[in-house]
Amino acid sequence: GQLCERPCTSGVFGPGCNSPCLCQNGAVCDHISGKCTCTAGWRGTICDMACPTGTFGLNCTSPCLCQNGAACDAVSGACRCTPGFQGAVCGSACPNGTWGLNCTQSCLCQNGAT
């Protein structure tokens, strides 16, 4: 407020609540300083940069553990396996007789092929 008796409304900060917050991607803006607190998966002064490849979470400080070329979710760290692999970190090849994304396809091999 004008006399600092109450916090600014969302989206503005500072004396008289006259400065617009620049925070992006769901970040919280401090009503006094305008400093952004980023949500998981984002970084930077105004939270406009996604976590670099290989990291995830708050402040992008957690290392991704995904294997075999799997993509890592920048928020949760969950792995998205490439075709032919499965498991929490995509560390296991598809079992015999299966193939593809999440190993959901069945092989139809003939003449003794595997």
Rosetta silent file (secondary structure, phi, psi, omega in degrees, C-alpha in Angstrom):
SEQUENCE: GQLCERPCTSGVFGPGCNSPCLCQNGAVCDHISGKCTCTAGWRGTICDMACPTGTFGLNCTSPCLCQNGAACDAVSGACRCTPGFQGAVCGSACPNGTWGLNCTQSCLCQNGAT
SCORE:     score description
SCORE:     0.000 S_00000001
   1 L     0.000  175.848 -178.511    0.000    0.000    0.000 S_00000001
   2 L   -59.678  -37.176 -179.556    0.865    3.691   -0.131 S_00000001
   3 L  -106.048   17.397  179.767    1.970    3.675    3.545 S_00000001
   4 L    61.035   27.974 -179.714    3.345    0.087    3.437 S_00000001
   5 L   -85.457  -13.828  177.343    0.476   -1.085    5.626 S_00000001
   6 L  -151.254  155.962 -179.532   -0.342   -4.033    3.343 S_00000001
   7 L   -67.106  156.654  175.340    1.404   -6.032    0.593 S_00000001
   8 L   -67.172  157.568  173.162    1.024   -5.133   -3.073 S_00000001
   9 L   -72.288  165.212 -179.353   -1.404   -7.105   -5.182 S_00000001
  10 L   -59.406  137.695  175.996   -0.056   -9.816   -7.427 S_00000001
  11 L    98.777   -8.665  177.910    1.899   -8.569  -10.428 S_00000001
  12 E  -137.279  161.958  179.755    3.330   -5.377   -8.905 S_00000001
  13 E  -154.605  173.975  172.129    5.897   -4.466   -6.235 S_00000001
  14 L    86.087 -178.522 -179.514    7.809   -1.660   -4.583 S_00000001
  15 H   -56.892  127.539 -179.221    6.884    1.753   -3.135 S_00000001
  16 H    70.163    6.038 -179.134    3.327    2.604   -4.034 S_00000001
  17 H    53.129   42.344 -175.386    3.089   -0.768   -5.815 S_00000001
  18 L   -99.528   -6.870 -177.747    4.024    1.017   -9.046 S_00000001
  19 E  -101.026  130.219  179.057    6.592   -1.408  -10.477 S_00000001
  20 E   -76.537  139.531  174.354    5.436   -4.359  -12.580 S_00000001
  21 L   -74.029  140.886 -178.661    6.744   -7.814  -11.691 S_00000001
  22 L  -107.237    2.626 -176.614    8.638   -9.431  -14.544 S_00000001
  23 L   -60.040  141.622 -179.066    8.612  -13.004  -13.203 S_00000001
  24 L  -123.261  169.893  173.529    7.658  -15.700  -15.712 S_00000001
  25 L    56.720   41.329  175.015    6.621  -19.355  -15.738 S_00000001
  26 L    79.623    9.036 -179.515    4.648  -19.287  -12.504 S_00000001
  27 L   -68.133  151.317  177.598    7.407  -17.693  -10.412 S_00000001
  28 E   -91.573  134.868 -179.484    6.478  -15.773   -7.264 S_00000001
  29 E  -101.652  125.765  176.532    7.368  -12.054   -7.197 S_00000001
  30 L   -66.233  127.297 -174.451    8.482  -10.540   -3.886 S_00000001
  31 L   -69.773  -13.693  179.184    6.082   -7.649   -3.192 S_00000001
  32 L   -98.135  -51.939 -173.568    8.899   -5.477   -1.801 S_00000001
  33 L   -96.883  -21.627 -175.215   11.937   -6.150   -4.022 S_00000001
  34 L    82.866    0.920  179.841   10.398   -7.705   -7.129 S_00000001
  35 L   -64.832  136.975 -178.242   12.869  -10.616   -6.848 S_00000001
  36 E   -92.148  139.184  171.007   11.533  -13.757   -8.491 S_00000001
  37 E  -110.442  108.610 -173.593   11.402  -17.159   -6.815 S_00000001
  38 L   -71.437  150.619  171.670   11.376  -19.669   -9.654 S_00000001
  39 L   -83.489  168.097  179.968    9.254  -22.791   -9.780 S_00000001
  40 L   -57.909  137.070  177.833   10.841  -26.185  -10.415 S_00000001
  41 L    96.058   -3.119 -176.816   12.306  -26.510  -13.897 S_00000001
  42 E  -130.736  155.551  178.921   13.152  -22.803  -14.347 S_00000001
  43 E  -150.463  176.365  179.613   16.058  -20.488  -13.558 S_00000001
  44 L   103.490  164.001 -177.133   17.312  -16.975  -14.233 S_00000001
  45 L   -56.724  -39.337  179.777   16.572  -13.548  -12.776 S_00000001
  46 L  -114.210   17.324  176.569   13.025  -13.566  -14.127 S_00000001
  47 L    58.928   43.979 -177.835   12.715  -17.385  -14.374 S_00000001
  48 L  -105.696    2.942 -178.546   12.705  -17.331  -18.156 S_00000001
  49 E  -117.870  127.073  176.432   15.288  -20.075  -18.749 S_00000001
  50 E   -67.577  158.787  176.547   14.516  -23.788  -18.554 S_00000001
  51 L   -57.095  143.601  175.794   16.895  -26.027  -16.657 S_00000001
  52 L   -65.210  154.610  176.717   19.961  -26.986  -18.691 S_00000001
  53 L   -52.352  133.298  178.193   20.039  -30.490  -20.130 S_00000001
  54 L    96.331   -1.966  177.758   20.990  -32.952  -17.420 S_00000001
  55 E  -132.651  161.679  177.258   19.422  -31.053  -14.502 S_00000001
  56 E  -156.757  173.657  172.006   15.949  -30.618  -13.034 S_00000001
  57 L    87.607 -168.801  178.885   13.983  -29.315  -10.041 S_00000001
  58 H   -61.955  130.365 -178.503   14.168  -26.186   -7.910 S_00000001
  59 H    59.477   13.013  177.478   17.083  -24.014   -9.005 S_00000001
  60 H    55.446   36.802 -174.517   17.964  -26.774  -11.497 S_00000001
  61 L   -98.173   -7.811 -179.438   20.320  -28.315   -8.931 S_00000001
  62 E   -92.519  134.712  179.168   19.279  -31.977   -9.157 S_00000001
  63 E   -80.545  139.324  174.682   21.119  -34.174  -11.654 S_00000001
  64 L   -74.783  142.652 -177.855   19.081  -36.214  -14.127 S_00000001
  65 L  -110.223    7.259 -176.358   19.750  -39.938  -13.909 S_00000001
  66 L   -62.366  144.263 -178.464   18.245  -40.972  -17.254 S_00000001
  67 L  -120.693  169.242  172.807   20.209  -43.443  -19.383 S_00000001
  68 L    55.961   40.589  174.753   20.346  -44.576  -23.013 S_00000001
  69 L    78.019   10.574 -179.239   19.462  -41.209  -24.527 S_00000001
  70 L   -69.902  147.734  175.976   16.282  -40.730  -22.507 S_00000001
  71 E   -84.651  149.390 -178.755   14.934  -37.204  -21.981 S_00000001
  72 E  -112.832  128.105  176.626   14.627  -35.863  -18.444 S_00000001
  73 L   -67.216  126.143 -175.369   11.605  -33.842  -17.300 S_00000001
  74 L   -67.377  -21.476 -179.917   12.942  -30.461  -16.074 S_00000001
  75 L   -89.616  -53.861 -171.999   10.370  -30.292  -13.250 S_00000001
  76 L   -99.900  -20.605 -175.993   10.209  -33.830  -11.843 S_00000001
  77 L    84.472    0.753  179.219   13.307  -35.539  -13.243 S_00000001
  78 L   -62.976  141.993 -178.187   11.136  -38.347  -14.669 S_00000001
  79 E   -93.279  139.612  173.314   12.742  -40.076  -17.628 S_00000001
  80 E  -110.012  102.257 -173.802   11.077  -40.456  -21.042 S_00000001
  81 L   -66.279  148.018  171.466   12.681  -43.560  -22.496 S_00000001
  82 L   -79.990  158.018  178.271   13.716  -43.910  -26.101 S_00000001
  83 L   -54.540  136.714  178.856   12.264  -46.874  -28.006 S_00000001
  84 L   100.042   -4.245 -179.019   13.880  -50.144  -26.954 S_00000001
  85 E  -133.018  155.978  179.514   14.385  -49.208  -23.287 S_00000001
  86 E  -149.540  175.749  179.549   12.299  -49.211  -20.125 S_00000001
  87 L   104.105  166.936 -175.728   12.507  -48.679  -16.365 S_00000001
  88 L   -57.429  -38.242  179.099   12.601  -45.639  -14.083 S_00000001
  89 L  -113.099   14.115  178.223   15.920  -44.438  -15.532 S_00000001
  90 L    61.247   35.438 -176.816   15.547  -46.255  -18.868 S_00000001
  91 L   -92.144   -4.457 -176.940   18.416  -48.552  -17.977 S_00000001
  92 E  -113.402  131.439  174.450   16.840  -51.810  -19.130 S_00000001
  93 E   -70.721  157.305  177.661   16.568  -53.014  -22.704 S_00000001
  94 L   -58.229  143.594  175.982   13.233  -54.443  -23.773 S_00000001
  95 L   -65.751  158.409  177.527   12.762  -58.089  -22.784 S_00000001
  96 L   -53.045  136.563  177.544   13.054  -60.737  -25.496 S_00000001
  97 L    93.467   -3.686  178.465    9.977  -60.756  -27.667 S_00000001
  98 E  -130.345  161.992  179.694    9.174  -57.041  -27.243 S_00000001
  99 E  -160.961  175.464  172.592   10.350  -53.801  -28.818 S_00000001
 100 L    86.396 -171.614 -178.815    9.464  -50.127  -29.348 S_00000001
 101 H   -62.096  124.030 -177.556    8.356  -47.287  -27.103 S_00000001
 102 H    59.804   18.865  176.610    7.883  -48.607  -23.548 S_00000001
 103 H    56.861   35.752 -175.112    8.519  -52.107  -24.935 S_00000001
 104 L   -92.343   -8.987  179.711    4.825  -52.434  -25.811 S_00000001
 105 E   -92.080  141.100  178.563    5.238  -53.993  -29.263 S_00000001
 106 E   -97.530  138.063  177.066    5.435  -57.755  -29.663 S_00000001
 107 L   -74.743  142.071  177.933    7.931  -59.323  -32.004 S_00000001
 108 L  -119.507   48.597 -175.824    6.474  -61.504  -34.749 S_00000001
 109 L   -69.830  148.252  179.485    9.711  -63.249  -35.668 S_00000001
 110 L  -129.328  164.716  175.733    9.630  -66.356  -37.842 S_00000001
 111 L    58.660   36.299  175.602   11.992  -69.165  -38.758 S_00000001
 112 L    81.508    3.947  178.787   13.809  -69.104  -35.387 S_00000001
 113 L   -74.094  154.689  178.209   14.724  -65.419  -35.482 S_00000001
 114 L  -123.752    0.000    0.000   14.678  -63.405  -32.249 S_00000001
